[in-house]
Structure formats: structure tokens, C-alpha cells
Amino acid sequence: MNIRPMTFEQWRREAPARRAKSAAVVARLGPIRRDKPRDPTEAEFLRSIGTPERLIGPTR
């Protein structure tokens, strides 16, 4: 892991480029969804805290 000190101003200057790079990666990956069956109790908990259904996936 490469660790280098960064000032707040440097972080602000580089932020737009980093956001654009992240957006490009997400666009190539496509929408995130879960195909693996999830435990019904866990799925209910995730629904109760507002997790989108596409991230909860099917239940057993």
C-alpha cells in the first residue's frame, strides 16, 4: 500500500478526477444486484433499515 501525505487543498484539486474515475468504473461494472439466496431473517432486517431490494436479492 502506498501512503503519501496529502494536504486538504491537494485533496480538493484531485477530487473531481477521482470522482470521474470512480464513476467510469461503476458504469463499466453495471448495476449491482445480489443473486445468491439470503436468509429470510437477514432480508427482513435489511428491508427494515431501508436497503434497496436489488441489493437484498432472493430469499431461501
HELIX and SHEET records of a PDB file:
HELIX    1   1 PHE A    8  LEU A   29  1                                  22    
HELIX    2   2 PRO A   40  SER A   48  1                                   9    
HELIX    3   3 GLU A   53  ILE A   56  1                                   4    
END                                                                             
